[in-house]
């Protein structure tokens, strides 16, 4: 992981591994925090994934459909 190798964390690191570790630490705590908190996390991740998918630079021409 680049975050552990490079001395400065980049936005790219936070957008990938940062979310991974955040979810990895909080999902096991969901039973203690309550299911609504887990629902908020899942909803946030789904919205973020859809946004990233729409903004992807590798989208082929003519594929302008919204999700």
C-alpha positions in Angstrom: 0.0 0.0 0.0 1.5 3.3 -1.0 0.3 5.0 2.2 2.7 2.9 4.2 5.6 3.3 1.8 5.4 7.0 0.9 5.8 9.6 3.6 2.9 11.7 2.4 -0.6 10.3 1.8 -2.2 11.5 -1.3 -5.9 12.1 -2.1 -5.8 8.9 -4.1 -4.7 7.0 -1.0 -7.6 8.4 1.0 -10.1 7.6 -1.7 -9.0 4.0 -1.9 -7.3 2.6 1.2 -8.7 5.2 3.5 -12.2 4.1 2.9 -11.2 0.5 3.0 -9.7 0.8 6.5 -12.6 3.0 7.7 -15.1 0.3 6.6 -12.9 -2.5 7.9 -12.8 -1.0 11.4 -16.4 0.1 11.6 -18.3 -2.8 10.1 -17.4 -5.3 12.9 -18.7 -2.6 15.3 -22.1 -2.4 13.6 -23.9 -4.7 16.1 -22.7 -2.4 18.9 -23.5 0.8 17.0 -26.9 -0.4 15.7 -28.1 -1.4 12.3 -29.1 2.1 11.3 -25.4 3.1 11.4 -24.5 0.2 9.1 -27.3 1.3 6.8 -25.8 4.8 6.6 -22.4 3.4 5.9 -23.7 1.1 3.1 -25.8 3.9 1.6 -22.7 6.3 1.7 -20.5 3.7 0.0 -23.1 3.0 -2.7 -23.6 6.7 -3.5 -19.8 7.2 -3.6 -19.3 4.1 -5.9 -22.0 5.4 -8.3 -20.5 8.8 -8.4 -17.0 7.5 -9.1 -18.4 5.2 -11.8 -20.0 8.1 -13.5 -16.9 10.2 -13.3 -14.5 7.5 -14.6 -12.2 8.8 -17.3 -12.2 5.4 -19.1 -15.9 5.6 -20.0 -16.3 4.9 -23.7 -17.7 7.5 -26.0 -21.5 7.4 -26.4 -22.0 5.8 -23.0 -23.7 8.8 -21.4 -26.4 6.9 -19.6 -26.9 7.8 -15.9 -27.0 5.0 -13.4 
